[in-house]
Amino acid sequence: MSTEQPTEKELLRTVLEPLLEDFQYWFERSRSLLESEQMSFFSTQEQAQLLEKIIQSQKEVQTAQILFKATGGEAGIDSRMMLPWHQLVAECWNIAQKWRELKNQENQISSKS
């Protein structure tokens, strides 16, 4: 059994690259939802602000991905930069859950009618 540790570059490639892809995936899903539906639990302005925040974060993640690829996987990202992305993804998950619950309630009400 080998106890050889991965190099920093290998570690970045196996952890950072998929993490950045995950950010993009969740931001895109949330963006699509916010662009296609009006959330009754948000004002129009609140929804627009959240959408803008997601779009800005998508651009930031895309820039990080470009830098990562341009350096051959040798450029990392400061964890302080990623913390707001993590928080935004968690916020997006909560909103999606709230949206699903609201839709389920509406479907139950309409099926009883």
QUIDA-V704489 format. One record per residue. N is the residue number from 1. RES is the residue in three letters. PHI is phi as a letter, one per 40 degrees, with the letter a starting at -180 (NA if undefined). BURIAL is # if it has 24 or more other C-alpha atoms within 12 Angstrom, else .. D_FIRST is the distance of its C-alpha to the first C-alpha in Angstrom with 1 decimal. Layout:
BEGIN
{{N/RES/PHI/BURIAL/D_FIRST} {N/RES/PHI/BURIAL/D_FIRST}}
END
This chain:
BEGIN
{{1/MET/NA/./0.0} {2/SER/c/./3.8} {3/THR/b/./6.6} {4/GLU/c/./9.2} {5/GLN/c/./12.1} {6/PRO/c/./14.3} {7/THR/c/./17.6} {8/GLU/c/./20.7} {9/LYS/c/./22.0} {10/GLU/c/./19.1} {11/LEU/c/./19.4} {12/LEU/c/#/23.1} {13/ARG/c/#/22.9} {14/THR/c/./20.7} {15/VAL/b/./22.7} {16/LEU/c/#/26.1} {17/GLU/d/#/27.1} {18/PRO/c/./26.8} {19/LEU/c/#/28.4} {20/LEU/c/#/31.3} {21/GLU/c/./31.7} {22/ASP/c/./31.8} {23/PHE/d/#/34.5} {24/GLN/c/#/36.5} {25/TYR/d/./36.2} {26/TRP/c/#/37.5} {27/PHE/c/#/40.1} {28/GLU/c/#/41.4} {29/ARG/c/./41.7} {30/SER/c/#/43.5} {31/ARG/c/#/45.7} {32/SER/d/./46.7} {33/LEU/c/#/47.6} {34/LEU/c/#/49.7} {35/GLU/c/./51.4} {36/SER/b/./52.4} {37/GLU/b/./53.3} {38/GLN/c/./55.5} {39/MET/c/#/53.9} {40/SER/c/./56.7} {41/PHE/c/./54.9} {42/PHE/b/./55.0} {43/SER/c/./58.1} {44/THR/d/./58.2} {45/GLN/c/./57.7} {46/GLU/c/./54.6} {47/GLN/c/#/53.0} {48/ALA/c/./53.9} {49/GLN/c/./52.4} {50/LEU/c/#/49.1} {51/LEU/c/#/49.1} {52/GLU/c/./49.7} {53/LYS/c/#/46.9} {54/ILE/c/#/44.5} {55/ILE/c/#/45.8} {56/GLN/c/./45.4} {57/SER/c/#/41.8} {58/GLN/d/#/41.1} {59/LYS/c/./42.5} {60/GLU/c/./40.4} {61/VAL/c/#/37.2} {62/GLN/c/#/38.3} {63/THR/c/./39.0} {64/ALA/c/#/35.5} {65/GLN/c/#/34.0} {66/ILE/c/./36.2} {67/LEU/c/./35.2} {68/PHE/c/#/31.5} {69/LYS/c/./32.0} {70/ALA/c/./34.5} {71/THR/c/./32.1} {72/GLY/g/./29.3} {73/GLY/g/#/27.3} {74/GLU/b/./27.6} {75/ALA/b/./30.2} {76/GLY/c/#/29.3} {77/ILE/b/#/31.8} {78/ASP/d/./33.0} {79/SER/c/./32.2} {80/ARG/c/./35.9} {81/MET/c/./36.7} {82/MET/c/./34.6} {83/LEU/d/./35.9} {84/PRO/c/./39.2} {85/TRP/c/#/37.5} {86/HIS/d/#/35.4} {87/GLN/c/./38.7} {88/LEU/c/#/40.5} {89/VAL/c/#/38.0} {90/ALA/c/./38.4} {91/GLU/c/./42.1} {92/CYS/c/#/42.0} {93/TRP/c/./40.1} {94/ASN/c/./42.8} {95/ILE/c/#/45.6} {96/ALA/c/#/44.2} {97/GLN/c/./43.9} {98/LYS/c/./47.5} {99/TRP/c/./48.7} {100/ARG/c/./47.2} {101/GLU/c/./48.8} {102/LEU/c/./52.1} {103/LYS/c/./52.1} {104/ASN/c/./51.3} {105/GLN/c/./54.2} {106/GLU/c/./56.5} {107/ASN/c/./55.5} {108/GLN/c/./56.2} {109/ILE/c/./59.6} {110/SER/c/./60.6} {111/SER/c/./59.7} {112/LYS/c/./61.9} {113/SER/c/./64.9}}
END
